[in-house]
C-alpha cells in the first residue's frame, strides 16, 4: 500500500508540473493570432545545435506528450484542413555520423543495408529476435547505443528506466552492475572501429585541450583536471558527432526553404534531427521529394548513407507515416481517444 501511495504521489507531481509548465505555460506564449513563435538560439549550445525557448519545443515531456503536441496544428478552422504538417526526420543521424567518424565497418554495413541499429541492440538487450522487438523496446535500446557515444556508464543503466521497464513490463529483474557493463562491452566489442575512435578522442583531448569537428568548429577545454577529466572525455566524443549532425540538418533546412513552392514553408518546430513544414495538401508529394533529396545529401563527402523518414498530419500530436498517408482522408477531426496517453 505504501508503494502504491508513493507511485500515486509521484504521478500526481509529474502531471501537476506538466500542467503548469507545458500546458498553462504554453497558453501564456500564444500570440494574438493564435500562433506560437518560439525563439531559436543559433549559439545556444556548445556543440552548435539550435537551442529553443519561450516555449521550448525541443523538450516536451514524455508524460502527456501526444496531448501537448496536439495543440500544434497546421491551421485554424478557416483553413478547412487545406494544410497539413510534414515532419521530416534524419533517421539515426548521430549514429550514422559516429559510423562515419570512426569508419567502423560493422556500423557502416548496417546502414548500407538499410538496417536498424537500435533494433539490433534491443535484440541483444531483451534476448529476442529482431523481428519480435516492439516499438517500446527499440526505444529503450536507443539509450544504450546513444549512451555509448554520450559516455553513459553501466551504473546509469542499472538506475535508469530501462531496468525498471524490465521489471514492470517483462517480469524480469533489474540488471546488476556487472550485467550492465557486459551489455555495454558487448556493444562496443561488436563495433571495434567505434571503440578505437572513442579512445582516440579521449587521448587527443587530454593532450591538446580541444576537439575539432569535420566542419571546422573547435571546442576548447583549457583545464583538464582530475575532477573534470571524465566529463571532458565524454564531450570530446559527443561534440564532433552532435555538431556535424546539427550542421547537416540546418544546412539542409536552408537549401529546402529556397526550393519550396508557394504553399509550403518550414515552421519553427526544429527538434534536433527533424524539420517541420506546413504544406498545402496538393503539394505533399512534391515537397516530400524536395525535402528527402536535401536531407539525404550530406554536407560533406560521407561513405555512410543518410536516410529521411516522414510523417504527415494536421496535428503534431497525431501523425501517420508517409507510406500510410491517404490524400482522401480528413486528418483534422481527432478526439482525445485518438491519443495514447
C-alpha positions as a printed Julia matrix, in Angstrom:
341×3 Matrix{Float64}:
   0.0     0.0     0.0
   2.85    2.37    0.79
   4.36    1.68   -2.62
   1.02    2.45   -4.3
   0.7     5.73   -2.4
   4.24    6.77   -3.34
   3.65    5.95   -7.02
   0.38    7.9    -6.95
   2.07   10.93   -5.42
   4.9    10.8    -7.96
   2.39   10.53  -10.83
   0.41   13.49   -9.44
   3.59   15.55   -9.08
   4.62   14.84  -12.67
   1.18   15.72  -14.02
   0.95   18.91  -11.93
   4.36   20.02  -13.17
   3.44   19.21  -16.78
   0.15   21.1   -16.45
   1.86   24.21  -15.08
   4.89   24.28  -17.37
   3.77   22.76  -20.66
   0.04   23.47  -20.85
  -0.75   26.6   -18.84
   2.75   27.89  -19.63
   2.16   27.27  -23.33
  -1.08   29.29  -23.32
   0.84   32.25  -21.94
   3.09   32.18  -25.03
   0.29   32.28  -27.63
   0.23   35.42  -29.79
  -2.99   37.31  -30.6
  -3.33   35.43  -33.9
  -3.32   32.09  -32.1
   0.21   31.17  -33.13
   3.26   30.36  -31.01
   6.63   31.74  -32.11
   9.48   30.27  -30.1
  12.97   31.75  -30.05
  15.76   29.68  -31.55
  19.32   30.45  -30.48
  21.97   29.66  -33.08
  24.72   29.78  -30.46
  22.66   28.41  -27.62
  24.71   25.22  -27.23
  28.42   24.38  -27.21
  28.08   21.82  -29.99
  26.24   24.02  -32.48
  22.77   22.59  -32.02
  19.92   25.06  -32.02
  18.52   25.87  -28.6
  14.82   26.7   -28.23
  12.95   28.77  -25.62
   9.66   30.56  -24.9
   8.37   27.88  -25.32
  10.95   25.12  -25.56
   9.58   22.79  -28.24
  12.64   20.55  -28.08
  11.89   19.35  -24.56
   8.24   18.31  -24.47
   7.89   15.7   -21.71
   7.05   12.1   -22.49
   4.2    12.31  -19.99
   1.15   13.65  -21.87
   3.46   14.37  -24.81
   0.94   13.45  -27.56
  -1.74   15.64  -25.94
   0.65   18.6   -25.63
   1.88   18.22  -29.21
  -1.75   18.02  -30.38
  -2.01   21.73  -29.53
   0.21   22.44  -32.53
  -1.83   22.2   -35.73
  -1.41   23.11  -39.38
  -4.08   25.81  -39.36
  -7.27   27.17  -37.86
 -10.88   26.29  -38.67
 -10.84   28.73  -41.57
  -8.32   26.53  -43.4
 -10.75   23.6   -43.58
  -7.82   21.21  -43.44
  -6.25   22.64  -46.6
  -2.8    22.5   -44.99
  -1.07   19.64  -43.21
   2.1    19.29  -41.17
   5.01   17.31  -42.58
   7.71   16.16  -40.17
  10.97   15.06  -41.77
  13.41   13.25  -39.52
  17.03   12.26  -40.16
  16.9     8.61  -39.16
  19.56    7.57  -36.61
  21.62   10.57  -37.72
  24.11   10.75  -34.87
  24.87    7.04  -35.06
  25.42    7.42  -38.8
  27.8    10.29  -38.09
  29.53    8.16  -35.46
  29.91    5.38  -38.03
  31.49    7.83  -40.47
  33.75    9.46  -37.87
  35.02    6.09  -36.66
  34.85    4.27  -40.03
  33.59    1.25  -38.13
  32.91   -1.44  -40.74
  30.13   -3.16  -38.79
  28.14    0.05  -38.32
  28.66    1.18  -41.91
  27.46   -2.2   -43.17
  24.25   -1.93  -41.13
  23.45    1.46  -42.64
  24.45    0.43  -46.17
  21.96   -2.45  -45.89
  19.3    -0.07  -44.52
  19.41   -1.9   -41.21
  18.18   -0.69  -37.84
  20.97   -0.47  -35.28
  18.52    0.27  -32.44
  16.63   -2.93  -33.2
  19.85   -4.94  -33.17
  20.82   -3.54  -29.77
  17.27   -4.19  -28.47
  17.54   -7.78  -29.67
  20.69   -8.2   -27.58
  19.16   -6.42  -24.58
  15.91   -8.33  -24.41
  17.17  -11.67  -25.78
  14.62  -11.71  -28.6
  14.86  -11.99  -32.4
  14.93   -8.59  -34.11
  11.56   -9.18  -35.79
   9.91   -9.62  -32.37
  11.23   -6.38  -30.88
   8.43   -3.95  -30.01
   8.48   -0.21  -30.67
   8.9     0.47  -26.95
  11.76   -1.99  -26.6
  13.52   -0.41  -29.56
  13.09    3.0   -27.96
  14.67    1.72  -24.77
  17.63    0.31  -26.69
  18.39    3.77  -28.01
  19.54    4.62  -24.51
  22.26    2.01  -24.79
  23.72    2.83  -28.21
  23.3     6.58  -27.81
  24.56    6.17  -24.26
  27.81    4.76  -25.6
  28.54    7.79  -27.78
  27.45   10.12  -24.97
  29.69    8.42  -22.42
  26.96    6.75  -20.42
  28.26    4.21  -17.89
  26.96    0.9   -16.62
  25.8     2.41  -13.33
  23.35    4.72  -15.12
  21.84    1.71  -16.9
  21.18   -0.06  -13.61
  19.47    3.06  -12.28
  17.68    4.09  -15.47
  14.13    3.39  -16.56
  15.3     0.65  -18.94
  15.93   -1.55  -15.88
  12.57   -0.57  -14.4
  10.88   -1.46  -17.69
  12.35   -4.95  -17.48
  10.85   -5.32  -14.01
   7.43   -3.78  -14.66
   6.73   -4.99  -18.19
   8.83   -8.06  -18.77
   8.56   -9.71  -15.39
  12.32   -9.69  -15.01
  14.72   -8.1   -12.6
  16.98   -5.09  -12.69
  20.38   -5.57  -14.25
  23.31   -5.86  -11.93
  26.25   -3.53  -12.44
  28.21   -6.41  -13.94
  25.4    -7.28  -16.37
  25.03   -3.66  -17.45
  28.77   -3.4   -18.02
  28.67   -6.61  -20.04
  25.88   -5.12  -22.17
  27.95   -2.03  -22.94
  31.07   -4.13  -23.54
  29.2    -6.41  -25.92
  28.02   -3.43  -27.94
  31.47   -1.85  -28.12
  33.19   -5.15  -28.9
  30.82   -5.53  -31.83
  31.89   -2.13  -33.2
  35.69   -2.13  -32.73
  36.22    0.87  -35.01
  33.93    3.0   -32.86
  35.61    1.77  -29.68
  39.05    2.69  -31.06
  37.84    6.13  -32.2
  36.38    6.89  -28.77
  39.69    6.0   -27.14
  41.49    8.19  -29.69
  39.21   11.16  -28.87
  39.86   10.72  -25.16
  43.62   10.73  -25.69
  43.52   13.7   -28.08
  41.53   15.98  -25.78
  43.74   15.17  -22.8
  46.86   16.09  -24.76
  45.57   19.03  -26.84
  42.74   20.5   -24.71
  40.38   20.86  -27.67
  38.41   18.88  -30.24
  37.6    19.9   -33.8
  34.59   18.95  -35.9
  34.52   17.94  -39.56
  33.23   21.41  -40.48
  36.0    23.2   -38.59
  34.24   24.12  -35.37
  36.69   23.89  -32.48
  35.68   23.39  -28.86
  38.34   24.17  -26.29
  38.91   22.74  -22.82
  41.63   24.89  -21.24
  41.71   22.97  -17.96
  41.61   19.19  -17.98
  41.65   18.33  -14.31
  41.28   15.06  -12.49
  37.77   16.06  -11.38
  36.69   17.11  -14.89
  38.56   14.56  -17.0
  35.64   12.13  -17.41
  33.21   14.88  -18.37
  35.65   16.35  -20.9
  36.35   12.95  -22.43
  32.6    12.45  -22.83
  32.27   15.83  -24.57
  35.24   15.05  -26.81
  33.22   12.16  -28.24
  29.84   13.86  -28.22
  30.86   17.21  -29.74
  32.1    16.08  -33.2
  29.07   13.81  -33.61
  26.35   16.16  -32.41
  27.9    19.16  -34.12
  28.17   17.58  -37.56
  24.66   16.15  -37.21
  23.33   19.63  -36.47
  25.24   21.17  -39.39
  23.81   18.54  -41.75
  20.21   19.3   -40.7
  20.5    23.09  -40.6
  22.29   23.33  -43.94
  19.62   21.1   -45.47
  16.9    23.34  -43.99
  18.43   26.36  -45.74
  18.52   24.57  -49.08
  15.0    23.21  -48.61
  13.45   26.61  -47.87
  14.98   28.03  -51.07
  13.41   25.27  -53.16
   9.93   25.11  -51.64
   6.98   26.12  -53.84
   4.46   28.72  -52.71
   2.1    26.98  -50.3
   4.84   25.24  -48.32
   7.23   26.56  -45.71
   9.41   25.42  -42.83
   7.82   26.33  -39.49
   9.65   26.87  -36.18
   9.47   23.32  -34.88
  13.02   22.14  -35.45
  13.79   19.43  -32.92
  17.46   18.45  -33.28
  17.39   15.98  -36.19
  13.95   16.82  -37.57
  12.34   19.62  -39.57
   8.64   20.52  -39.56
   6.87   22.01  -42.57
   3.4    23.39  -43.23
   2.33   22.13  -46.65
  -0.75   22.61  -48.8
  -2.36   19.24  -49.48
  -1.83   19.29  -53.24
   1.93   19.84  -52.72
   2.61   16.97  -50.3
   4.26   14.68  -52.86
   6.36   17.43  -54.46
   7.57   18.77  -51.1
   8.34   15.26  -49.85
  10.66   14.67  -52.8
  12.46   18.02  -52.31
  12.98   17.51  -48.58
  14.05   13.89  -48.97
  16.66   14.79  -51.58
  18.18   17.56  -49.47
  18.16   15.69  -46.15
  19.81   12.68  -47.74
  22.53   14.84  -49.35
  25.44   15.08  -46.89
  27.05   18.41  -46.13
  30.49   16.86  -46.67
  31.52   13.7   -48.56
  30.46   10.68  -46.47
  30.54    6.94  -47.18
  27.6     6.37  -44.83
  24.15    6.89  -46.39
  21.71    9.32  -44.8
  18.03    8.48  -44.59
  14.98   10.7   -44.03
  11.71    9.45  -42.53
   8.44   11.35  -42.95
   5.19   11.77  -41.06
   2.04   13.62  -42.15
  -0.84   15.01  -40.1
  -2.96   18.0   -39.27
  -1.78   17.85  -35.67
   1.78   17.35  -34.43
   0.36   15.01  -31.8
  -1.26   12.65  -34.3
   0.66   11.87  -37.47
   0.94    8.91  -39.82
   3.97    7.73  -41.75
   4.26    9.0   -45.31
   3.7     5.48  -46.65
   0.35    5.36  -44.8
  -0.77    8.86  -45.83
  -4.01    8.92  -47.78
  -4.9    12.21  -49.58
  -8.59   11.33  -49.32
  -8.61   11.14  -45.51
  -9.6    14.12  -43.38
  -6.9    14.28  -40.72
  -8.48   17.19  -38.84
 -11.2    15.57  -36.73
  -9.42   13.9   -33.82
 -10.57   13.44  -30.27
  -8.69   12.65  -27.06
  -9.39    8.96  -27.7
  -7.0     9.11  -30.66
  -4.03    9.72  -28.38
  -2.17    7.05  -26.47
  -1.75    8.82  -23.14
